[in-house]
Structure formats: structure tokens, C-alpha cells
Amino acid sequence: MIQTILNNMVHLNKKRILISFAILFSIFAADQITKSIFEKNFMIPCNPPDAEKYCGEKEMTIFSLGEPATHMHPTNFFFSAGFTYVRNTGAAWSLFADLPQHFRIFFHLITLVAISFIIVFLKRLINGPAVPYYGLVFVLGGALGNFFNRLYLGYVVDSIVMDWSLLGWFYYFPRYNLADSCISCGFTVFLIYSLIKGDKFETKKEL
């Protein structure tokens, strides 16, 4: 009986780890490919070319609903989504982008600490419920994608645009990317599950 339980745990661990690596690889690959596509197609290079900067960006609206607010109609409802190109040298959603270059080493350190904590939680949940576990896998995948770009390029490419106007409130949502979406969605799933279950995650083994 005990041997059967141990065999099942080992089988679950291996299977879950393989699935986790597949998810991580898929997120990382998709994130890098999309960033490369937007850099090649939406960035307007300088003339002569300069690797340190760019001279503009293209924008493409893929969905628009309503009319933008005006002085005559300040409460118009409006929602727009599309793509563009932004080099983000700061944290998520362009926070702290104006900090001097030598301060950005702290972003790397904070990211490394966050990745380490995520890995620790994943190890604790390896035989636990699947929902919070895979939520953290998505967070880790997104964090690795952005971290790689900050180390390799010195910036992260943000490309997704969402703007809206609602009852007089017009908001330009900070531009973001696929990695940010994975981090946000994964953390939201993990947080909701934690709030529902409290600190007593089920011990039932799931794939």
C-alpha cells in the first residue's frame, strides 16, 4: 500500500514537472517571438540606425467600440484595443522607467528574489492542488521572459494597447506584453484560490 502511494507520488511529480517545463517553454518562446515580431514591424528606426534608441512607433487598432470623449460629450463610452511598440526600461507597466541606468540593477535583484520564491512555492505545491500550482507556473514563465529581455537587451518590449473612457473617466492603460499577461493571470488565479481556500490548500493530488 505504502509502495503504491510512493509510486503514484513519483509518477505525479515527473508528470507535473514535465507539463510545467512544457508550459514554461511555450510561454517563453511565444513571448520572445511576439516581442521580436513587434520590434521588426512596429518600431520606426532612426536614420542613420541607432541601436540605443528608435525614432517612433506604429500603431494598429484591432478593436474599437463607442466614441472617444470630447468636451461636448465628456461621458461617452469608449474602448479600444490594439498593438504598438514601446521600449520599457523600467518595471512592469513602465514603472520607474526614468530611473538612472545604475539603479536598474535592483530590478534584476528583485526579479531573482521573486523567481526564487516562486520556485520554492512550486516545490511545496508539487503534490498539491493543480490550480494554484499552474497559476504560479504561468507567473514564473512570464517573469523569466521579461527577465531575459532586461538582461540581454536592457529593456522589455511592450506592445498591447488598451484605452477606455467610462462616465468621464478616460484612461490610457500602460502598455504591456504577453509575459505581463501571464504574470497577471497566473497570480490572479493563485490569489483567488488562496483567498477561497485560506492557508489550507487541499492535499488531494491532482495533475
N, C-alpha and C positions, 0 to 999 in steps of 0.2 A: 504493500500500500504506500509506504513512505517513498520507495524507489519510484513508483509510478508518478507520485506528486513531483518528485525532483526532476524526473524526465520531462514532465509537462512544463515545468518552470524553465528548464534549459531550452526546450523547444520554443516556448513563448519568447524567451529572451532573444534567441537567434532570429526568430521570425520578425519580431518587433524591431530589432536593430537593423535588419536588412531593409525593412519598409522605411525606417527612419532615414537611412542613408539614401534610399531612392528618392524620398521626398526632399531631403536637403540638396541633393544633386540637381533635381528638377527645378527647385526654386532658384538655386544659384545660377544654373545655366540659363533659365528663362530671363532672370533679372539682368544678367550680363549681356545677353543677346538683345533684349529690348533697349537697354541703355546705348549699346553700340548703334542700333538702328536709328534711334533718335539723334544721336550725335552726328551721324552721317547725313541724315535727311532734314533735320530741323535746325541745325546750327548754321549760322552765316559766318564763315571765316573772314578774317581780316585780309586786306591786300596791302602789302605782302603778308603771307601767312605768319601767324604768331602762335606758337604752341601754348603760351602763357595766358592768352585771352582770346575772345571771339568778339565779333562786331555786331551781332544781332541774332535774332531767333525767329523762326517761322512759327505760325500758329495755325491750328486746324480745329474747327468746331465740328464735333460729330453728333451732338445732340443739343437742341435748344428748345426751350418751352417758355412761352409768355413773352413779355416785352420788358426791356430794362426800365428801371425807374427814372423819371425825369422830374424837373421842377414842377411841371404841370400835373404829373401823375406820380407822386412820390411813393405811393403804396402799391405800385404794380408788382405782380408776381413774376419772377423770372428765375430760370435755372438754365445753366449752360455747362456742358462738359466737352472736353476736347484734349488736344495734345499740344505741347510746346517743347522748348529746350531751355533748361536753367542749370547752371553750374552752382551747386550748393557746397560751399566750403565750410559750412557750419554743421550744426547738429540736425536732428530731424526737423522737417518743415522750415529749414533755413534759420533756425535759432542760432544766435551767436555767430552768424556768418561774417560779421565785421571785426571779429577779434583778430589781433595780430597773429602772424603765422606761428610764432614760437609758443603761443598759448594752445595751439591746436593739438599738441602732444597729449593734453589732458583728455581730449576726445578719444584718442587711441587707448589710453589707460582705462577710462571709464567703460569703453566698449569691451575691453578684455576682461574687466571685472564682471560686467554683465553677462558675457558669454560663459565665464566660469561658473557663475551662479546658476545659469540655465542648465548647464551640463550636470551640475550637482543635483538639481531638481529632477532632471530626466533620469538619473541613476536611481533616485529614490522612488520614482514612479514606474520603473521599468516593468514591474509586475502588477501595477495598479490599474486604475480605470483608463480607458483609451482616450477619452475626451480631453482631459487636461494635459495628458502626455503629448498627444499630437498637436495640441494648441501650442505647447512650448517648442515642439519641433519646427513649426512654422515661424515662431519668433526667432529661433536660432538661425534658420535658413535666411531670413531677411537680414538679420544682424550681420551674418557672415558676408552677404552680398555687398552691403554698404561699407563694411569694414575693409573689405578687399579694395574697393574703389578709393577709399580715403588713403590707404597705404600706397597703392600703385599709382594713382592719378593725382592725389591731393584734393580731390573733390568728388562729389556724387552727382550724377545726372538725374535731375527731376524732370518729369515730362507730363504728368497727368494734371489736367486743369479742371477745377470745379468752382464755379461762381454762382451766387444766387442773390436774389432780392426778395424779401418777405416782409410785408407790412412796414415798409420804410427802412428795413434793415438790409443794407447791401454789403455783401462780404466777399472778398477775394480770398478763397481758401488757399493756404500755402501750397505751392506745387509739390508733388510727391511722386514716388515711383513704385514699381512692383514690390520691391523689398519692404518699403514702408507699409504697403497694404498687407503683406504677410505678417509683419510685426504687429500691426494694429488688430487684424482679425484674430490672429493666434492668441494675443494677450487678452482680447475681449472674451474669447471662448474660455480661456483659463480662468479669468476673473469671475465670470458669471458662474461657472461650475464651482469655484471656490466659495462664492457667496451663498450658493444654494446648499452645498454640502458642508459648509463650515470647514473646520480643520480636520474633519473625519472623512477623508476620502474612502470610498469603498475599497475593500481588499479583493473583491472579485476580479479574477484575471480575465482580461479581455485582449483581443487582438487589436 
